[in-house]
């Protein structure tokens, strides 16, 4: 028996190696642009808070693409959908390079959001192969940790490279942004040549109607948040869009319950072993996705002018991002070890508490680089564990024929949470520009400190709620040992 385990692992290790290249590319996409956000804002002539709408648009595209492609993976094959999403992401990455206006950059940036489906599809591929070998749970958890480890290495490399190359290229933003475009092009080859078809098919049909309802509902909700910022809370257009969006999503729910092959299987989603995991993923998206740009702009804010911030350059922001992502890497690699000793449920709860603690510490401690680094490291360890744990936990809790849907849904609801958080954070950070200009002062694009306080409270509070919610998961429900 001792000799069988290495043989089983060798059957999965080759796949994980090529998938790690994909996650390395995903990390580059997530880290490379972050230290460049202020440069992008200045290049396009927009306020710091307007950058949040790039993130909101990308997260919304991800929220639509992930459940659709994950379900199509269950129907047509996970590799095929992984390859399709890699092609779309590469084309969008090249479009970002050549976009010179707010509108074109927004569209290209949003389409890059197709990369969000990569990890769920990869977990589904690994889980399918590991299930045939008899130990899906342990193998999937270890593979998830390794893949997220590759992801975070990519984020570190991307953040450090982005912050450094903008200077090396003499401030040429277009040339600097060719690097992630090249990486996504290489990623297409890795999927096409190195990832086998897992053979998993569930024989379902495409739920086009469900996708239509979901798209319209999310678009209305996002529009409502956009109008809230533009027109203010007194506008009936704001609340009309929000109410209509919720009504359309209710129709979507009713529609899905009547489908034989739903886009989102609510019977699976509402199971006691599943809904706490998915709700945690949605709330976790608030901090892990929505807070990235606010942290970058806070670090770039000049304390001599505004009375707060760190006044760092793009390369200085890269140090913070690198430390945070190093903590993510540590958390991801520790996840399978902690899950083996304490169980997946306890590991998820502990990780959520760490995220909450890290962000809430920003309220009293944000005046120095050391304080910011400590806070980000604490939140990062918890976040890294959650990034690896959530899709693996969903795979363990789902029926075999819904593995792609379940793992994809963790990223879909995470991106929805991040999208709404990004829009709300944009409102919180819109701040003091009007006042600065009306007093005849020099133009000031910085957001107010009170806005950053709101961001930290929301990020920390939602993480603590995650920890409480996870207590509802039945004991041993996530410890998959099925064969």
LINZI-V572743 format. One record per residue. N is the residue number from 1. RES is the residue in three letters. SS is DSSP state (A for helix, B for strand, O for the rest). PHI is phi in whole degrees, 0 to 359 (* if undefined). Layout:
N;RES;SS;PHI
N;RES;SS;PHI
This chain:
1;UNK;O;*
2;UNK;A;297
3;UNK;A;277
4;UNK;A;285
5;UNK;A;297
6;UNK;A;301
7;UNK;A;297
8;UNK;A;299
9;UNK;A;292
10;UNK;A;296
11;UNK;A;292
12;UNK;A;258
13;UNK;A;300
14;UNK;A;298
15;UNK;A;295
16;UNK;A;299
17;UNK;A;299
18;UNK;A;289
19;UNK;A;294
20;UNK;A;296
21;UNK;A;297
22;UNK;A;297
23;UNK;A;290
24;UNK;A;300
25;UNK;A;294
26;UNK;A;302
27;UNK;A;296
28;UNK;A;300
29;UNK;A;299
30;UNK;A;280
31;UNK;A;257
32;UNK;A;296
33;UNK;O;281
34;UNK;A;303
35;UNK;A;290
36;UNK;A;263
37;UNK;A;299
38;UNK;A;294
39;UNK;A;296
40;UNK;A;295
41;UNK;A;299
42;UNK;A;291
43;UNK;A;298
44;UNK;A;271
45;UNK;O;71
46;UNK;O;239
47;UNK;O;286
48;UNK;A;307
49;UNK;A;294
50;UNK;A;293
51;UNK;A;298
52;UNK;A;300
53;UNK;A;286
54;UNK;A;299
55;UNK;A;295
56;UNK;A;299
57;UNK;A;294
58;UNK;A;295
59;UNK;A;293
60;UNK;A;292
61;UNK;A;299
62;UNK;A;298
63;UNK;A;298
64;UNK;A;276
65;UNK;A;287
66;UNK;A;296
67;UNK;A;296
68;UNK;A;293
69;UNK;A;291
70;UNK;A;294
71;UNK;A;292
72;UNK;A;296
73;UNK;A;297
74;UNK;A;295
75;UNK;A;271
76;UNK;A;252
77;UNK;O;118
78;UNK;A;290
79;UNK;A;297
80;UNK;A;300
81;UNK;A;288
82;UNK;A;297
83;UNK;A;293
84;UNK;A;300
85;UNK;A;293
86;UNK;A;294
87;UNK;A;295
88;UNK;A;299
89;UNK;A;296
90;UNK;A;296
91;UNK;A;298
92;UNK;A;294
93;UNK;A;296
94;UNK;A;290
95;UNK;A;295
96;UNK;A;300
97;UNK;A;300
98;UNK;O;259
99;UNK;O;273
100;UNK;O;244
101;UNK;O;234
102;UNK;A;302
103;UNK;A;293
104;UNK;A;294
105;UNK;A;295
106;UNK;A;300
107;UNK;A;294
108;UNK;A;297
109;UNK;A;298
110;UNK;A;298
111;UNK;A;292
112;UNK;A;299
113;UNK;A;297
114;UNK;A;297
115;UNK;A;295
116;UNK;A;296
117;UNK;A;275
118;UNK;A;300
119;UNK;A;298
120;UNK;A;302
121;UNK;A;294
122;UNK;A;296
123;UNK;A;297
124;UNK;A;296
125;UNK;A;296
126;UNK;A;295
127;UNK;A;298
128;UNK;A;297
129;UNK;A;292
130;UNK;A;293
131;UNK;A;298
132;UNK;A;293
133;UNK;A;268
134;UNK;O;100
135;UNK;O;224
136;UNK;A;295
137;UNK;A;297
138;UNK;A;300
139;UNK;A;295
140;UNK;A;294
141;UNK;A;297
142;UNK;A;292
143;UNK;A;297
144;UNK;A;298
145;UNK;A;298
146;UNK;A;292
147;UNK;A;294
148;UNK;A;292
149;UNK;A;300
150;UNK;A;296
151;UNK;A;302
152;UNK;A;288
153;UNK;A;299
154;UNK;A;296
155;UNK;A;296
156;UNK;A;300
157;UNK;A;299
158;UNK;A;296
159;UNK;A;296
160;UNK;A;295
161;UNK;A;292
162;UNK;A;299
163;UNK;A;294
164;UNK;A;276
165;UNK;A;288
166;UNK;A;299
167;UNK;A;281
168;UNK;A;300
169;UNK;O;272
170;UNK;O;64
171;UNK;O;80
172;UNK;O;284
173;UNK;A;292
174;UNK;A;298
175;UNK;A;297
176;UNK;A;299
177;UNK;O;278
178;UNK;A;287
179;UNK;A;297
180;UNK;A;296
181;UNK;A;295
182;UNK;A;296
183;UNK;A;297
184;UNK;A;292
185;UNK;A;293
186;UNK;A;297
187;UNK;A;301
188;UNK;A;301
189;UNK;A;296
190;UNK;A;298
191;UNK;A;289
192;UNK;A;296
193;UNK;A;262
194;UNK;A;250
195;UNK;O;254
196;UNK;O;281
197;UNK;O;287
198;UNK;O;284
199;UNK;O;78
200;UNK;O;282
201;UNK;O;218
202;UNK;O;248
203;UNK;O;69
204;UNK;O;280
205;UNK;O;252
206;UNK;O;287
207;UNK;O;267
208;UNK;A;296
209;UNK;A;298
210;UNK;A;297
211;UNK;A;297
212;UNK;A;297
213;UNK;A;299
214;UNK;A;297
215;UNK;A;297
216;UNK;A;294
217;UNK;A;298
218;UNK;A;292
219;UNK;A;297
220;UNK;A;295
221;UNK;A;295
222;UNK;A;295
223;UNK;A;298
224;UNK;A;300
225;UNK;A;293
226;UNK;A;294
227;UNK;A;293
228;UNK;A;298
229;UNK;A;286
230;UNK;A;283
231;UNK;A;258
232;UNK;O;91
233;UNK;O;291
234;UNK;O;279
235;UNK;O;285
236;UNK;A;294
237;UNK;A;298
238;UNK;A;300
239;UNK;A;287
240;UNK;A;296
241;UNK;A;295
242;UNK;A;296
243;UNK;A;294
244;UNK;A;298
245;UNK;A;300
246;UNK;A;295
247;UNK;A;295
248;UNK;A;295
249;UNK;A;293
250;UNK;A;294
251;UNK;A;299
252;UNK;A;301
253;UNK;A;300
254;UNK;A;296
255;UNK;A;298
256;UNK;A;296
257;UNK;A;292
258;UNK;O;263
259;UNK;O;268
260;UNK;O;288
261;UNK;O;236
262;UNK;O;287
263;UNK;O;298
264;UNK;O;236
265;UNK;O;276
266;UNK;A;290
267;UNK;A;295
268;UNK;A;288
269;UNK;A;298
270;UNK;O;271
271;UNK;O;297
272;UNK;O;299
273;UNK;O;279
274;UNK;O;252
275;UNK;A;297
276;UNK;A;296
277;UNK;A;294
278;UNK;A;289
279;UNK;A;294
280;UNK;A;299
281;UNK;A;299
282;UNK;A;295
283;UNK;A;290
284;UNK;A;296
285;UNK;A;300
286;UNK;A;303
287;UNK;A;271
288;UNK;A;287
289;UNK;O;248
290;UNK;O;288
291;UNK;O;266
292;UNK;A;296
293;UNK;A;292
294;UNK;A;304
295;UNK;A;293
296;UNK;A;294
297;UNK;A;290
298;UNK;A;297
299;UNK;A;294
300;UNK;A;277
301;UNK;O;294
302;UNK;O;277
303;UNK;A;293
304;UNK;A;293
305;UNK;A;267
306;UNK;A;252
307;UNK;O;85
308;UNK;O;203
309;UNK;O;98
310;UNK;O;249
311;UNK;O;64
312;UNK;O;272
313;UNK;O;277
314;UNK;A;300
315;UNK;A;292
316;UNK;A;293
317;UNK;A;297
318;UNK;A;300
319;UNK;A;295
320;UNK;A;297
321;UNK;A;298
322;UNK;A;298
323;UNK;A;295
324;UNK;A;298
325;UNK;A;287
326;UNK;A;300
327;UNK;A;295
328;UNK;A;301
329;UNK;A;299
330;UNK;A;300
331;UNK;A;298
332;UNK;A;295
333;UNK;A;287
334;UNK;A;282
335;UNK;A;306
336;UNK;A;297
337;UNK;A;293
338;UNK;A;294
339;UNK;A;295
340;UNK;A;292
341;UNK;A;273
342;UNK;A;253
343;UNK;O;96
344;UNK;A;296
345;UNK;A;298
346;UNK;A;295
347;UNK;A;295
348;UNK;A;298
349;UNK;A;296
350;UNK;A;297
351;UNK;A;297
352;UNK;A;297
353;UNK;A;298
354;UNK;A;296
355;UNK;A;299
356;UNK;A;298
357;UNK;A;298
358;UNK;A;301
359;UNK;A;285
360;UNK;A;291
361;UNK;O;294
362;UNK;O;296
363;UNK;O;300
364;UNK;O;268
365;UNK;O;237
366;UNK;O;210
367;UNK;O;269
368;UNK;O;222
369;UNK;A;298
370;UNK;A;299
371;UNK;A;298
372;UNK;A;297
373;UNK;A;297
374;UNK;A;298
375;UNK;A;300
376;UNK;A;292
377;UNK;A;294
378;UNK;A;297
379;UNK;A;295
380;UNK;A;293
381;UNK;A;299
382;UNK;A;295
383;UNK;A;294
384;UNK;A;299
385;UNK;A;296
386;UNK;A;292
387;UNK;A;301
388;UNK;A;282
389;UNK;A;284
390;UNK;A;296
391;UNK;A;294
392;UNK;A;293
393;UNK;A;294
394;UNK;A;295
395;UNK;A;298
396;UNK;A;293
397;UNK;A;273
398;UNK;O;264
399;UNK;O;296
400;UNK;A;301
401;UNK;A;283
402;UNK;A;239
403;UNK;A;298
404;UNK;A;298
405;UNK;A;299
406;UNK;A;293
407;UNK;A;292
408;UNK;A;295
409;UNK;A;295
410;UNK;A;299
411;UNK;A;284
412;UNK;A;296
413;UNK;A;289
414;UNK;A;295
415;UNK;A;289
416;UNK;A;297
417;UNK;A;300
418;UNK;A;293
419;UNK;A;295
420;UNK;A;295
421;UNK;A;296
422;UNK;A;298
423;UNK;A;294
424;UNK;A;294
425;UNK;A;296
426;UNK;A;299
427;UNK;A;295
428;UNK;A;294
429;UNK;O;264
430;UNK;O;296
431;UNK;O;48
432;UNK;O;264
433;UNK;A;299
434;UNK;A;300
435;UNK;A;296
436;UNK;A;296
437;UNK;A;286
438;UNK;A;293
439;UNK;O;272
440;UNK;O;79
441;UNK;O;282
442;UNK;O;296
443;UNK;O;299
444;UNK;O;234
445;UNK;O;267
446;UNK;O;285
447;UNK;O;273
448;UNK;O;283
449;UNK;A;299
450;UNK;A;300
451;UNK;A;295
452;UNK;A;294
453;UNK;A;299
454;UNK;A;299
455;UNK;A;302
456;UNK;A;292
457;UNK;A;296
458;UNK;A;295
459;UNK;A;297
460;UNK;A;292
461;UNK;A;294
462;UNK;A;295
463;UNK;A;293
464;UNK;A;296
465;UNK;A;300
466;UNK;A;304
467;UNK;A;300
468;UNK;A;292
469;UNK;A;300
470;UNK;A;294
471;UNK;A;296
472;UNK;A;284
473;UNK;O;293
474;UNK;O;301
475;UNK;O;301
476;UNK;O;66
477;UNK;O;294
478;UNK;O;260
479;UNK;O;267
480;UNK;O;285
481;UNK;O;235
482;UNK;O;292
483;UNK;O;245
